[in-house]
């Protein structure tokens, strides 16, 4: 079981790693956890419609600096 602090990104348009499986995995994590949901994100890339949520690299950097 994973007990580390974890940041998870999920794209609702991702057909490679569908959101229900990602969320099911997220729900099993034991440590502190955060999820960022992108409504229009496919597996790769970040569409303009989702940029208001935050750039993935920036959110990752913020997460790392908080740890």
N, C-alpha and C positions, 0 to 999 in steps of 0.2 A: 504494500500500500504506500502511495506517495504521501509524505507528510511535509514536504517542502512548500514554501510559499510559491504560488503558481499564478501566472497570467495566461489566460486563454483567449484567443481570438476566434470568432466563429462567423462565417459568412453564410447567410441564409440562402444564397444562390449557389453554394458550393455543392457540386454533384460528385466530387472526388471524396470529400470527407463531409457527408451530409450532417446538417446541424443537429438532428436528433441524437446521432451517435456521439458527437462532440459534447453535447449537453449531458448525455448519460455518463460519459467519462468524467466530466467536470463535477457532476454530483457525487462521484465516488472519491474525490480527492479529500484528504483529511486535514491538510494544513490550511493556512489562510489562502484564500483564492479570490481572484477577480476575473470577470468575463467581460469582454467587449464584443457586442453583437453588431455586425454590419449587415443591414437589410439587403443590400444589392451586391455584396462582394461574392465573386466566384472564387475558385481555388487560388488563382494567381491574380495579382493586381488589386488595385483599390479604385473603384469607379468614383468619379467626381461626386455622385449623389451621396456618397458616404464620407467624404472628406470632413464634413462638419463634426463628425464623431471624434476624429483625431487620426493623425498619421501613425501607422503601425510602428515605425522606427522610433518616433518621438515617445510614444506610449511605452515602448520597451525600455528606452533609456530612463524614463521617469521611474518605472518599476524597479529597475536595477539600482538606481540611486537611492531609492527608499529602503532597500534591503540592507 
